Amino acid sequence: MNSVFKALSHPARREIVAMLQQGPLTSGEIAAEFDMAWPSVTAHLAALKDAELVESERDGNVIRYRLNISAAEEALGFLLGLMQPAKRARPAAARRPSRRMKPV
């Protein structure tokens, strides 16, 4: 799961994930949306692929990328779990004082 959050830490990769929500895209279609060198786009796609957020499929000279919903759902489930109120033990100061007798 750490690789998912690391991959999503870069704004370009978050934008790629958002683009892929609309459906599969070729690497060329993705690269056309960014003002960066082709190797940079390729590196971002590789990071997303390593984190299993995207899957790729080669068709001749074209590589088509699509969002891996299960990895995204797992990350979302984790984040939603953080939003749930946690059951915590009461702090020691808030506990009822001991009724044991103190030695005289």
C-alpha positions in Angstrom: 0.0 0.0 0.0 2.9 2.4 0.6 3.8 2.2 -3.1 0.3 3.3 -4.0 0.5 6.4 -1.8 4.0 7.1 -3.0 2.9 6.9 -6.6 0.0 9.2 -5.9 2.2 11.8 -4.2 3.1 13.4 -7.6 0.6 15.7 -9.2 1.3 14.4 -12.7 0.6 10.9 -11.6 -2.7 11.9 -9.9 -3.7 13.6 -13.2 -2.9 10.5 -15.2 -5.1 8.4 -12.8 -7.9 11.0 -13.2 -7.5 10.8 -17.0 -7.7 7.0 -16.9 -11.0 7.1 -15.0 -12.6 8.1 -18.3 -11.3 4.9 -19.9 -8.1 3.3 -21.4 -5.6 5.6 -23.1 -2.5 5.0 -25.1 0.8 6.3 -23.8 0.8 8.8 -26.7 -2.6 10.2 -25.7 -1.4 10.5 -22.1 1.8 12.2 -23.1 0.0 14.7 -25.3 -1.7 16.2 -22.2 1.6 17.1 -20.5 4.3 19.6 -21.2 7.2 17.3 -20.3 9.7 15.0 -22.1 8.6 11.6 -23.2 10.9 9.8 -20.7 9.4 11.7 -17.9 5.9 10.6 -18.9 7.2 7.1 -19.2 8.7 7.2 -15.7 5.4 8.4 -14.3 3.5 5.6 -16.0 6.1 3.1 -14.7 5.6 4.3 -11.2 1.9 3.9 -11.5 2.3 0.5 -13.0 4.8 -0.6 -10.2 2.2 0.5 -7.6 -0.4 -1.6 -9.5 -2.6 1.5 -10.0 -2.5 1.0 -13.8 -2.2 -1.9 -16.1 -0.8 -1.9 -19.6 -1.5 -3.9 -22.7 0.7 -3.8 -25.8 -1.0 -3.8 -29.2 1.8 -3.8 -31.8 3.7 -0.5 -31.3 1.0 1.0 -29.1 0.8 0.6 -25.3 -2.7 1.1 -23.8 -3.0 1.9 -20.1 -6.1 1.4 -18.0 -6.9 2.1 -14.3 -6.6 -0.9 -12.0 -9.8 -0.4 -9.9 -8.9 -3.0 -7.2 -5.7 -1.1 -6.2 -7.5 2.2 -6.1 -10.4 0.7 -4.0 -7.9 -0.8 -1.5 -6.3 2.6 -1.0 -9.7 4.3 -0.7 -10.8 1.7 1.8 -7.7 2.4 3.9 -8.4 6.2 3.8 -12.0 5.7 4.7 -11.0 3.6 7.6 -8.9 6.5 8.9 -12.1 8.6 8.9 -13.8 6.2 11.4 -13.7 7.3 15.0 -11.2 5.1 16.8 -12.0 3.4 20.1 -9.4 4.6 22.6 -8.7 3.7 26.1 -9.4 6.5 28.6 -6.2 8.4 29.7 -4.9 7.4 33.1 -5.9 10.7 34.6 -9.5 10.2 33.6 -9.7 6.7 35.1 -11.5 6.2 38.5 -9.0 6.5 41.4 -8.0 3.3 43.0 -9.9 2.3 46.2 -6.9 0.5 47.7 -6.0 1.6 51.1 -2.7 3.4 51.4 -0.3 2.2 54.1 -0.1 4.3 57.1 
